[in-house]
Amino acid sequence: PALCEAEIALYDINEERLKDSEIILGAINKNVNESRATIKTYLGVENRKEALRDADFVVNAIQVGGYDPCTITDFEIPKKYGLRQTIADTLGIGGIMRALRTIPVMEEFARDMEEVCPNTLFLNYTNPMAMLTGYMQRYTKIRTVGLCHSVQVCSEKLLEKLGMEDKLEGRRELIAGINHMGWLYPEIRRRAAEKNATEKHDDMVRFEYIKHLGYYCTESSEHNAEYNPLFIKSRYPEMIEKYNIPLDEYPRRCVEQIKGWEKEREDILKDGKVTHERSKEYASYIMEAVVTGNPYKIGGNVLNTGLIDNLPSDACVEVPCMVDANGINPCHVGRLPVQLAAMNMTNINVQLLTIEAAATRSKEKIYQAAMLEPHTAAELNIDDIKTMCDELIEAHGDYMSMYK
Protein backbone atom coordinates (compact mmCIF):
# COMPACT_ATOMS: atom_id res chain seq x y z
CA PRO A 1 0.00 0.00 0.00
CA ALA A 2 2.81 2.45 0.74
CA LEU A 3 4.05 2.09 -2.84
CA CYS A 4 0.76 1.68 -4.72
CA GLU A 5 0.90 5.13 -6.38
CA ALA A 6 4.57 4.99 -7.29
CA GLU A 7 5.96 5.98 -10.66
CA ILE A 8 7.85 3.03 -12.15
CA ALA A 9 10.39 3.77 -14.87
CA LEU A 10 11.34 0.71 -16.93
CA TYR A 11 14.63 0.97 -18.80
CA ASP A 12 16.24 -1.46 -21.24
CA ILE A 13 18.46 -1.46 -24.32
CA ASN A 14 16.29 -4.13 -25.96
CA GLU A 15 12.92 -3.00 -27.31
CA GLU A 16 11.24 -6.41 -27.19
CA ARG A 17 12.30 -7.06 -23.60
CA LEU A 18 11.18 -3.58 -22.57
CA LYS A 19 7.76 -4.12 -24.13
CA ASP A 20 7.41 -7.48 -22.37
CA SER A 21 8.15 -5.84 -19.02
CA GLU A 22 5.65 -3.08 -19.69
CA ILE A 23 2.92 -5.61 -20.57
CA ILE A 24 3.50 -7.66 -17.42
CA LEU A 25 3.65 -4.71 -15.03
CA GLY A 26 0.69 -3.12 -16.75
CA ALA A 27 -1.37 -6.26 -16.20
CA ILE A 28 -0.33 -6.54 -12.55
CA ASN A 29 -1.03 -2.84 -12.00
CA LYS A 30 -4.51 -3.24 -13.46
CA ASN A 31 -5.41 -6.54 -11.79
CA VAL A 32 -4.13 -6.00 -8.25
CA ASN A 33 -3.57 -2.25 -7.94
CA GLU A 34 -6.54 -0.59 -9.69
CA SER A 35 -4.04 1.03 -12.11
CA ARG A 36 -2.88 3.46 -9.43
CA ALA A 37 0.84 3.21 -10.29
CA THR A 38 2.27 5.10 -13.25
CA ILE A 39 4.44 3.04 -15.58
CA LYS A 40 6.79 4.68 -18.08
CA THR A 41 9.28 3.09 -20.46
CA TYR A 42 12.66 4.32 -21.67
CA LEU A 43 14.58 2.64 -24.49
CA GLY A 44 18.26 2.93 -25.22
CA VAL A 45 21.32 4.58 -23.68
CA GLU A 46 20.24 8.00 -24.95
CA ASN A 47 17.17 7.87 -22.67
CA ARG A 48 18.81 6.39 -19.58
CA LYS A 49 19.27 9.67 -17.72
CA GLU A 50 15.59 10.50 -18.11
CA ALA A 51 14.66 7.07 -16.78
CA LEU A 52 16.85 7.69 -13.74
CA ARG A 53 16.04 11.34 -13.13
CA ASP A 54 14.94 12.02 -9.52
CA ALA A 55 14.58 8.29 -8.75
CA ASP A 56 14.24 7.41 -5.07
CA PHE A 57 15.27 3.80 -5.77
CA VAL A 58 17.06 2.10 -8.65
CA VAL A 59 16.80 -1.69 -9.05
CA ASN A 60 19.59 -3.25 -11.10
CA ALA A 61 18.89 -6.61 -12.76
CA ILE A 62 21.03 -6.93 -15.88
CA GLN A 63 23.14 -9.59 -17.59
CA VAL A 64 25.73 -8.08 -19.87
CA GLY A 65 26.15 -10.29 -22.92
CA GLY A 66 23.26 -12.57 -21.94
CA TYR A 67 23.18 -16.32 -22.21
CA ASP A 68 24.28 -16.27 -25.84
CA PRO A 69 27.10 -15.55 -26.45
CA CYS A 70 28.65 -14.67 -23.09
CA THR A 71 27.44 -17.36 -20.69
CA ILE A 72 28.14 -20.06 -23.27
CA THR A 73 31.63 -18.63 -23.77
CA ASP A 74 32.32 -18.61 -20.03
CA PHE A 75 31.62 -22.35 -19.91
CA GLU A 76 32.96 -23.64 -23.21
CA ILE A 77 36.42 -22.03 -23.29
CA PRO A 78 37.41 -23.11 -19.75
CA LYS A 79 36.12 -26.59 -20.57
CA LYS A 80 38.79 -26.79 -23.31
CA TYR A 81 41.39 -26.42 -20.57
CA GLY A 82 39.80 -29.10 -18.41
CA LEU A 83 38.14 -26.56 -16.09
CA ARG A 84 34.54 -27.55 -15.31
CA GLN A 85 31.95 -25.29 -13.68
CA THR A 86 28.39 -25.53 -12.39
CA ILE A 87 26.96 -21.97 -12.27
CA ALA A 88 29.89 -19.61 -13.03
CA ASP A 89 28.13 -16.40 -12.04
CA THR A 90 29.74 -15.60 -8.67
CA LEU A 91 33.30 -16.91 -8.51
CA GLY A 92 35.43 -19.11 -10.72
CA ILE A 93 36.75 -17.92 -14.04
CA GLY A 94 33.15 -17.46 -15.21
CA GLY A 95 32.36 -15.16 -12.29
CA ILE A 96 35.51 -13.13 -12.92
CA MET A 97 34.64 -12.64 -16.59
CA ARG A 98 31.03 -11.76 -15.81
CA ALA A 99 32.18 -9.08 -13.35
CA LEU A 100 34.70 -7.62 -15.79
CA ARG A 101 32.15 -7.10 -18.54
CA THR A 102 29.45 -5.84 -16.14
CA ILE A 103 31.36 -3.30 -14.05
CA PRO A 104 32.02 -0.88 -16.96
CA VAL A 105 28.25 -0.81 -17.64
CA MET A 106 27.45 -0.22 -13.96
CA GLU A 107 30.05 2.52 -13.87
CA GLU A 108 28.08 4.28 -16.62
CA PHE A 109 24.91 3.87 -14.55
CA ALA A 110 26.69 5.37 -11.54
CA ARG A 111 27.86 8.46 -13.41
CA ASP A 112 24.33 9.09 -14.66
CA MET A 113 22.88 8.61 -11.18
CA GLU A 114 25.46 10.94 -9.65
CA GLU A 115 24.17 13.58 -12.07
CA VAL A 116 20.38 13.09 -12.06
CA CYS A 117 19.50 11.19 -8.83
CA PRO A 118 22.52 11.47 -6.48
CA ASN A 119 20.49 10.60 -3.37
CA THR A 120 18.96 7.42 -4.75
CA LEU A 121 19.31 4.01 -3.09
CA PHE A 122 20.77 1.53 -5.59
CA LEU A 123 19.46 -2.02 -5.07
CA ASN A 124 21.73 -4.45 -6.88
CA TYR A 125 20.36 -7.88 -7.81
CA THR A 126 23.01 -8.68 -10.43
CA ASN A 127 25.76 -11.27 -9.94
CA PRO A 128 28.59 -11.58 -9.15
CA MET A 129 27.09 -9.79 -6.15
CA ALA A 130 30.15 -9.05 -4.01
CA MET A 131 32.26 -7.85 -6.94
CA LEU A 132 29.65 -5.56 -8.49
CA THR A 133 28.28 -4.22 -5.22
CA GLY A 134 31.80 -3.83 -3.83
CA TYR A 135 32.82 -1.80 -6.88
CA MET A 136 29.83 0.51 -6.54
CA GLN A 137 30.49 1.01 -2.82
CA ARG A 138 34.19 1.78 -3.23
CA TYR A 139 34.41 3.60 -6.54
CA THR A 140 31.17 5.56 -6.86
CA LYS A 141 29.19 7.99 -4.70
CA ILE A 142 25.92 6.07 -4.97
CA ARG A 143 24.40 4.50 -1.84
CA THR A 144 24.38 0.81 -2.70
CA VAL A 145 23.20 -2.43 -1.14
CA GLY A 146 23.43 -5.88 -2.73
CA LEU A 147 20.42 -8.17 -2.41
CA CYS A 148 20.22 -11.95 -2.69
CA HIS A 149 17.40 -14.33 -1.80
CA SER A 150 19.50 -17.15 -0.35
CA VAL A 151 19.48 -15.66 3.17
CA GLN A 152 15.67 -15.54 3.39
CA VAL A 153 15.15 -19.21 2.63
CA CYS A 154 18.37 -20.79 3.92
CA SER A 155 17.42 -21.99 7.40
CA GLU A 156 13.87 -22.89 6.34
CA LYS A 157 15.04 -25.19 3.54
CA LEU A 158 17.75 -26.74 5.69
CA LEU A 159 15.38 -27.67 8.49
CA GLU A 160 12.84 -29.05 6.02
CA LYS A 161 15.48 -31.25 4.38
CA LEU A 162 16.43 -32.70 7.76
CA GLY A 163 12.86 -33.40 8.88
CA MET A 164 12.98 -30.65 11.51
CA GLU A 165 9.91 -28.69 10.44
CA ASP A 166 8.85 -28.46 14.08
CA LYS A 167 11.79 -26.07 14.62
CA LEU A 168 10.72 -23.59 11.93
CA GLU A 169 8.37 -21.46 13.97
CA GLY A 170 10.11 -19.09 16.34
CA ARG A 171 13.59 -19.96 15.13
CA ARG A 172 16.33 -17.38 15.52
CA GLU A 173 19.33 -17.17 13.22
CA LEU A 174 22.47 -15.14 12.71
CA ILE A 175 23.86 -15.21 9.18
CA ALA A 176 27.08 -13.43 8.25
CA GLY A 177 29.95 -13.83 5.81
CA ILE A 178 29.99 -12.93 2.12
CA ASN A 179 27.36 -13.32 -0.58
CA HIS A 180 26.68 -16.98 -1.42
CA MET A 181 28.96 -17.90 1.47
CA GLY A 182 27.25 -16.63 4.59
CA TRP A 183 27.26 -18.98 7.56
CA LEU A 184 24.40 -20.35 9.65
CA TYR A 185 24.40 -22.72 12.61
CA PRO A 186 21.25 -24.48 13.78
CA GLU A 187 21.66 -27.77 15.72
CA ILE A 188 21.79 -30.06 12.70
CA ARG A 189 25.28 -31.55 12.45
CA ARG A 190 24.37 -35.15 13.34
CA ARG A 191 21.35 -35.30 11.04
CA ALA A 192 23.28 -33.79 8.13
CA ALA A 193 26.06 -36.37 8.42
CA GLU A 194 23.52 -39.18 8.59
CA LYS A 195 21.65 -37.95 5.51
CA ASN A 196 24.83 -37.67 3.42
CA ALA A 197 25.87 -41.18 4.47
CA THR A 198 22.56 -42.85 3.67
CA GLU A 199 21.10 -41.11 0.60
CA LYS A 200 21.97 -39.07 -2.47
CA HIS A 201 20.35 -35.62 -2.56
CA ASP A 202 20.83 -32.17 -4.09
CA ASP A 203 22.59 -30.50 -1.14
CA MET A 204 25.46 -32.84 -0.38
CA VAL A 205 28.27 -30.29 -0.71
CA ARG A 206 26.81 -27.98 1.92
CA PHE A 207 26.06 -30.90 4.21
CA GLU A 208 29.73 -31.86 3.88
CA TYR A 209 30.58 -28.30 4.94
CA ILE A 210 28.67 -28.93 8.16
CA LYS A 211 30.71 -32.06 8.82
CA HIS A 212 34.12 -30.43 8.33
CA LEU A 213 33.55 -26.72 9.04
CA GLY A 214 30.75 -26.98 11.59
CA TYR A 215 28.42 -24.57 9.79
CA TYR A 216 25.92 -24.52 6.94
CA CYS A 217 26.39 -22.13 4.02
CA THR A 218 23.67 -19.87 2.61
CA GLU A 219 23.91 -20.58 -1.12
CA SER A 220 23.20 -23.89 -2.85
CA SER A 221 25.54 -26.86 -3.17
CA GLU A 222 25.87 -26.46 -6.94
CA HIS A 223 27.15 -22.94 -6.35
CA ASN A 224 29.51 -23.81 -3.51
CA ALA A 225 30.97 -26.82 -5.30
CA GLU A 226 32.90 -24.41 -7.53
CA TYR A 227 33.91 -21.83 -4.89
CA ASN A 228 36.76 -23.97 -3.55
CA PRO A 229 39.19 -26.65 -4.78
CA LEU A 230 37.67 -29.50 -2.76
CA PHE A 231 34.90 -31.04 -4.88
CA ILE A 232 35.37 -30.60 -8.66
CA LYS A 233 38.72 -32.27 -9.27
CA SER A 234 39.89 -33.86 -12.51
CA ARG A 235 42.11 -36.20 -10.49
CA TYR A 236 39.07 -37.51 -8.61
CA PRO A 237 36.22 -37.61 -11.15
CA GLU A 238 34.25 -39.98 -8.94
CA MET A 239 33.55 -37.05 -6.58
CA ILE A 240 31.12 -35.56 -9.10
CA GLU A 241 28.91 -38.60 -8.71
CA LYS A 242 29.55 -38.99 -4.99
CA TYR A 243 28.41 -35.45 -4.17
CA ASN A 244 25.80 -35.22 -6.94
CA ILE A 245 27.41 -32.13 -8.50
CA PRO A 246 25.58 -30.87 -11.63
CA LEU A 247 28.35 -29.74 -13.99
CA ASP A 248 27.23 -27.23 -16.67
CA GLU A 249 24.07 -26.62 -14.66
CA TYR A 250 23.63 -22.93 -15.45
CA PRO A 251 23.49 -23.29 -19.25
CA ARG A 252 20.83 -25.99 -18.80
CA ARG A 253 18.83 -23.68 -16.58
CA CYS A 254 19.13 -20.83 -19.05
CA VAL A 255 17.72 -22.94 -21.86
CA GLU A 256 14.77 -24.04 -19.71
CA GLN A 257 14.13 -20.54 -18.37
CA ILE A 258 14.09 -19.08 -21.88
CA LYS A 259 11.58 -21.72 -22.99
CA GLY A 260 9.49 -21.14 -19.88
CA TRP A 261 9.51 -17.39 -20.37
CA GLU A 262 8.26 -17.69 -23.94
CA LYS A 263 5.27 -19.70 -22.73
CA GLU A 264 4.60 -17.33 -19.83
CA ARG A 265 4.66 -14.35 -22.16
CA GLU A 266 2.22 -16.05 -24.54
CA ASP A 267 -0.16 -16.80 -21.67
CA ILE A 268 -0.04 -13.20 -20.44
CA LEU A 269 -0.64 -11.79 -23.90
CA LYS A 270 -3.52 -14.21 -24.43
CA ASP A 271 -5.72 -13.09 -21.54
CA GLY A 272 -3.85 -10.37 -19.60
CA LYS A 273 -4.94 -11.88 -16.29
CA VAL A 274 -1.52 -12.19 -14.66
CA THR A 275 -1.59 -11.49 -10.94
CA HIS A 276 1.03 -11.36 -8.22
CA GLU A 277 1.66 -12.15 -4.58
CA ARG A 278 4.43 -10.38 -2.73
CA SER A 279 7.60 -12.48 -2.76
CA LYS A 280 10.39 -12.81 -0.21
CA GLU A 281 12.68 -10.58 -2.29
CA TYR A 282 13.88 -7.67 -0.18
CA ALA A 283 13.53 -4.76 -2.63
CA SER A 284 9.90 -3.79 -1.99
CA TYR A 285 10.32 -4.21 1.79
CA ILE A 286 13.34 -1.88 1.69
CA MET A 287 11.37 0.71 -0.27
CA GLU A 288 8.47 0.45 2.17
CA ALA A 289 10.74 0.82 5.20
CA VAL A 290 12.46 3.88 3.75
CA VAL A 291 9.18 5.53 2.68
CA THR A 292 7.24 4.83 5.89
CA GLY A 293 10.06 4.79 8.44
CA ASN A 294 8.84 1.44 9.77
CA PRO A 295 12.01 -0.64 10.36
CA TYR A 296 12.64 -3.91 8.55
CA LYS A 297 15.53 -6.37 8.91
CA ILE A 298 17.35 -7.73 5.86
CA GLY A 299 20.53 -9.60 5.01
CA GLY A 300 22.40 -7.04 2.91
CA ASN A 301 25.68 -6.86 1.03
CA VAL A 302 27.55 -3.82 2.30
CA LEU A 303 31.10 -2.56 2.71
CA ASN A 304 32.82 -4.07 5.75
CA THR A 305 32.99 -0.95 7.90
CA GLY A 306 34.07 -2.85 11.01
CA LEU A 307 31.12 -5.25 10.76
CA ILE A 308 33.03 -8.56 10.60
CA ASP A 309 36.23 -8.06 12.57
CA ASN A 310 38.40 -10.67 10.87
CA LEU A 311 37.59 -9.82 7.25
CA PRO A 312 39.21 -6.87 5.41
CA SER A 313 37.65 -3.41 5.40
CA ASP A 314 37.43 -3.18 1.61
CA ALA A 315 35.50 -6.46 1.32
CA CYS A 316 31.80 -6.51 0.51
CA VAL A 317 30.21 -8.61 3.27
CA GLU A 318 26.71 -9.99 3.83
CA VAL A 319 25.39 -9.14 7.31
CA PRO A 320 22.10 -8.32 9.07
CA CYS A 321 20.96 -4.76 8.33
CA MET A 322 18.12 -2.67 9.72
CA VAL A 323 16.31 -0.53 7.15
CA ASP A 324 14.31 2.61 8.03
CA ALA A 325 13.86 6.19 6.83
CA ASN A 326 17.63 6.68 7.15
CA GLY A 327 18.33 3.88 4.68
CA ILE A 328 20.46 0.76 5.20
CA ASN A 329 21.99 0.41 8.67
CA PRO A 330 24.38 -2.59 8.87
CA CYS A 331 24.87 -4.42 12.17
CA HIS A 332 28.19 -5.32 13.79
CA VAL A 333 28.66 -9.10 13.88
CA GLY A 334 32.12 -9.51 15.40
CA ARG A 335 34.55 -12.26 14.50
CA LEU A 336 33.67 -15.25 12.39
CA PRO A 337 35.07 -18.64 13.44
CA VAL A 338 38.56 -18.81 11.97
CA GLN A 339 37.81 -21.60 9.49
CA LEU A 340 34.82 -19.69 8.08
CA ALA A 341 36.73 -16.43 7.72
CA ALA A 342 39.51 -18.39 5.99
CA MET A 343 37.05 -19.91 3.51
CA ASN A 344 35.54 -16.47 2.88
CA MET A 345 39.00 -15.00 2.32
CA THR A 346 39.77 -17.43 -0.52
CA ASN A 347 36.83 -15.83 -2.33
CA ILE A 348 37.41 -12.26 -1.14
CA ASN A 349 40.95 -12.35 -2.56
CA VAL A 350 39.51 -13.00 -6.02
CA GLN A 351 36.75 -10.43 -5.59
CA LEU A 352 39.16 -7.65 -4.62
CA LEU A 353 41.56 -8.40 -7.46
CA THR A 354 38.72 -8.52 -9.99
CA ILE A 355 37.44 -5.16 -8.75
CA GLU A 356 40.94 -3.74 -9.08
CA ALA A 357 41.21 -5.16 -12.60
CA ALA A 358 37.96 -3.41 -13.52
CA ALA A 359 38.97 -0.14 -11.85
CA THR A 360 42.39 -0.05 -13.52
CA ARG A 361 41.45 -1.84 -16.78
CA SER A 362 44.48 -4.04 -16.14
CA LYS A 363 44.86 -7.42 -17.83
CA GLU A 364 47.65 -8.20 -15.36
CA LYS A 365 45.15 -7.95 -12.48
CA ILE A 366 42.81 -10.30 -14.36
CA TYR A 367 45.61 -12.88 -14.52
CA GLN A 368 46.23 -12.43 -10.79
CA ALA A 369 42.55 -12.85 -9.93
CA ALA A 370 42.39 -16.06 -11.96
CA MET A 371 45.66 -17.36 -10.46
CA LEU A 372 44.22 -16.93 -6.95
CA GLU A 373 40.78 -18.33 -7.79
CA PRO A 374 40.69 -21.58 -5.77
CA HIS A 375 39.20 -23.99 -8.29
CA THR A 376 41.10 -22.55 -11.29
CA ALA A 377 44.43 -22.63 -9.47
CA ALA A 378 43.86 -26.21 -8.33
CA GLU A 379 43.34 -27.43 -11.89
CA LEU A 380 45.58 -25.29 -14.15
CA ASN A 381 49.15 -24.01 -14.20
CA ILE A 382 50.02 -20.32 -14.57
CA ASP A 383 50.70 -20.47 -18.32
CA ASP A 384 47.36 -22.15 -19.04
CA ILE A 385 45.54 -19.71 -16.78
CA LYS A 386 46.96 -16.72 -18.65
CA THR A 387 46.30 -18.28 -22.05
CA MET A 388 42.73 -19.11 -21.06
CA CYS A 389 42.14 -15.55 -19.81
CA ASP A 390 43.45 -14.12 -23.08
CA GLU A 391 41.18 -16.40 -25.07
CA LEU A 392 38.15 -15.46 -22.98
CA ILE A 393 38.88 -11.72 -23.25
CA GLU A 394 39.24 -12.00 -27.02
CA ALA A 395 36.08 -14.11 -27.33
CA HIS A 396 34.02 -11.54 -25.39
CA GLY A 397 35.04 -8.90 -27.93
CA ASP A 398 33.68 -5.40 -27.33
CA TYR A 399 32.39 -6.34 -23.90
CA MET A 400 35.98 -6.57 -22.67
CA SER A 401 37.94 -4.54 -25.20
CA MET A 402 38.89 -2.01 -22.49
CA TYR A 403 41.25 -4.43 -20.75
CA LYS A 404 44.81 -4.03 -21.97
N, C-alpha and C positions, 0 to 999 in steps of 0.2 A: 504493500500500500504506500509506503514512503516514496517509492520510485515510480508509481503508476503513471505520472504525468511527465516523465522524463523525456528529453529529446535524445534520440539515439542516432548517432551518425555512423553509418556503415561505410567503410573504406576498403577498396581492393584495387589491384592492378589488372584483374581479370573480369571482364564484363559479365560473362556467364555466371561466374561464381558470385559476383555482387548481386546480380538479379535473383539468383537462388536464395541468398540470404534475405533479401528484401521480401520475397514471397513468403518465406517461412515466418519471419518476424511479423509481417503484416497479418498473417493468418492468426498467429498467437495473440497479437494485440487486439484483433477483432473478437476472437472467441473467448478470451479469458480476461480482457482488460477494457472492454467497451470502447476500444479505439482511442483511449485517452492519451497514450504516448504518441509522440511525433517521431516519425522515422524518415530520415533523409539519407541519400546515397551519394557517394563521391567516388568517381572513377579516375584512376591514373595519378601519377606522381604530381602532375601539375595542379591537382585539386586537393592534395594531402593537407596543406596548411589550413584550408577552409574547413576540412573535416575535423581538424584538431582544435580549431580556434575556440578559446574560452572553455575547453572541456574540463569538467571537474574530475573525471576518471577516463583513463585510456586503457583498454584491454587489448593485449597483444597476443595474437594466436596465428602465427605465420609459419610457413615452412619454405625456406628459400631453396628453390630448385625442385621442390616437390618430390614425389615418388620416382617419377621418370623425368629427367635422367639421374638426379643426384643420389637418391637413396640406393638405387640399383648400383650405381658406381661405387658407393661406399662399401657395399658388400662384395661385389664381383672382383674388384682389383685386389683387395687384401686376400681374397680367397686364392688368387693366383700364387700368392706367397705362402700359402698354407695357414693363413690367419683366419679363423672362423669366428663369427659373431652371432649373437641372438637378436638384439634390438638395435644397437649401434646409434643411439640417439643421445646418450648422456656421457659416456666415457668411451674408452677404446678409440681406435683410429677413426671409426665412423663418427663418434661424438666430437672428436677434435675437428674433423673436417666440417661437420655441420655448424659448429660454433664459428669457425673461421669464415664461412660464407654468409653467416647470419649477422654477426656483429657489425660489419660495415653498413648493412641495411638499418639496423637498430640505431646506429650512430646518426644516420640521416633523420630518423624519427626524432631522436633526442634534440637535434639542432632545431628542428621545426617546433617542437614543444617548448624549448627554451625561449623561442620567439613569440609564439601565439597562445600558449597555455602554461606558463612557467610554474604555476602553483598546482598543477594537476597531480594526481596520484596514479602512477603507472603500474598496472597489474599485469605481470608477465606470466603467461601460460606456456611459453615456447621453450622447448628443450634445445640444447642442454642447459637446464635451469640454472645451475650454479655459475656456469661460465657467462651466460648472457646477462643474468641478473647482477652478478658480480661486476661485470664490465660497466653496466649502467650505474651502479652505485659508486664506483670508483672514478669513472672517467666522464660522467655527465653531471648536470645539476638537477636532474629530475628525481623527485622522490619515487623510489621504486621498491616494490616487494614482489618476490617470486612465489607463485602459487602452484601447488601440486595436490592431487587428490589422494595420494597414498596414505597420508597421515590420518585422514578422516576415517578410513575403513580398515586400517591396519589391525588394531587390536580386536575389532569385531570379527574379522575374517579368521584370524588366528584362533580365537576361542571356539568359533564354530567348527573349524577343521579338527580340533582336538576334543570335540564333544563336550565342551564346557559352556554351553549356552546359558546355563544357570548363573554364570558369573558376569554376563553382559550388563545387566541392569545395575546401576550404581558403581560401575567400575571406575577407578581413577588411573590415569596414566601420565607419564612424563616421557615425552619423545624429544630427543635432541640429537644433533649430529650435522650431516649435510644432506642435501636433497638426494633422494633415492637410497640414502644410507644413514637414516636416522635410527636411533636405537630405542627399543622398548623392552620392558622386563615384567611380564606377568609370571605367575608361578606355573610354568608349563614345561620345564626342562625334561622331566621324566617322561611325560606323555609324548613329547616331540621325538625323543630318542626311540621310544617304542614304536611309534608310527613309521619312522624311517626304516626300522629294522624289519617290519612285518608287511609293509605294503608299498607299492609304487604310486606316487601321487605327484601333483604339479607344483609342490612347494618344497622339494627335498633339499635344495641348496640352502634355503634360509633355515630349515630345521637343522641342517648340519652346522650352521652358524651357532645355533643355540647350544649344541653339544660342545663346540670347541671354544666359542667366545663368551658364552653365557647369556647372550642377548639375542633377541629377534630383530630383524631389520625391516624398515618400513616398505621398501619397494620389492617387487616380485622376484621370484627365484630366477626367472629367465633373464631379468635385468642383471641381478647380482652375480650370476654365473660369469659374466664377462667383465666385472669390475675388479677382478683380482686374478692372480695366476694359478689358482688352486683347482679349478674344475674343468676348463676347456684346455686340454693338453694333448698335443699330437703324439706324445710318447705314451700316453695312456688313453687310447681311444675308447676303451671300455667304460670310462667314467661318464661319457655322454649318455650311455644306456643306463648305467647305475643310478645316476642322479636325474634321469628323465629331462635332459637339457634340450630344448627345441632350437637347434641351430637354424639360422636363416628365418627366424620366426617373424621378424618385422615385415619383410617383403610379402610373406604370405598374408599377414594381417592387412597390409595395404591393399592387396588385390581384392580381398573379401570386403573390406570397408568401402572401396570404390564401387563394387557391385551393389552392395547394400544401400549406398547413398543414391545410386541411380534409381533403384526401386522406391526408396523413400520419397525422392523428389517427384516421381511419377504419381505416387499416391496422393501427395499433397496437392499437386496441380489438378488432379482428377476431381477432388471434392472440396479442397480448402478447409477441411475440418480438423486440422492439426491442433492439438492442445498441449498443455505443458504443466507439469508439477515441479515445484522448486527442488532442485537437486542439492547434493551435498557440496558442490563447488563453492569456494569461499567468496567469489567476486561480489555477488549481490549482497551477501551478508556484510562485507566490508563497506560497500556503498551505503547500506542502510545504517550501519553504526556511525559512519562519518556524518551522514545527513541528519540523523536524529540525535546523536550523542549517546545513544544507548550502547553500552560496551558489549563487545563480542570477542571471544577468544578464538584465535586461529593458530595454525602452525605455519609460520611464514619464513621465507628465505630472505635474510637480511645480512648486512655487513656485520662482522664479528667485533662489535664495539665493546669488548670485555664481557661477552655473553657466555662463551665457552672458554674457560681459562686456559686450557691446554691445546687450543687450536690458534693459528696465527690471526692477527688482527685484519689482514687484508683478505681473508677467506670469506666466502659467502656461506653462512651456516643456516640451518633450519631449526628454529626454536619456537617455543610458545610466544605468542604476541597478543597483547590486548589492543583492540581497535575501538576508538571513540572519535569524538569530534576533532581531536588533535591528530588523528591519523594512526599510523602503525607504531605501537609502543612495545618493543621487544623486551623479553624477560631474561634476567640473568639466570643461568643454569648452573654454573660452577665447572668443575672438572669432570670430564668423561673418564670412565675406567680406561686405564692405559692402553689395553689391547684395542678398544674401540676407537680411541683417538688415533692410534697408529694405523688402523685400517682406513679411517677417514683421511689421514695425511697422504696415503698412497694415491688417493684420488685428488686431493687438494693440490698436490704438487703439479699434477697435469693440468688442472683447472687454471692455476695461476700462470703457468707458462703459456697456455693457450691464450689467455687474456692478454698477456704481454706480447705474444706474437701478433694478435689482432691490433693492439694499440700501436705497435711499432712497425707493422707490416713486414716483419722479419721472417724470412724462410728459415733462418738459423734457429729461431725460437720454436718454429714448428717441429724441426728435427728433434730439438731437446724435449719438447712435450711428448712426442711419440716415443723417444728413447726411455722416458721415465714412466710411460703408461704400462701398468703392471702386466697385462695380458700380452701386449705387443712385445715388450722386452723379454718376456719368458719364452717366446716362440721364435723371434727373429734376431739376427745379429745387426750391428750398427749399419753396415753397408746396405743390407736389404731394407732396413727401416728407412734410410734416406732415399733409396731408389723408389720404394713404394710411395713415399710422400711426394716425391717429384711427379710420379705417374698420376697420382690422385689430383694434385694441383693442376697439372696439364689437362686432365680429363674434365675437370670442373670448369675449365675455360674462363669466361668473363666473370663468373661468380668469384673466382679467386685470383684474377689477373693482377691484383694489387700487391700480392706477396712476392717479394724479390729476394 
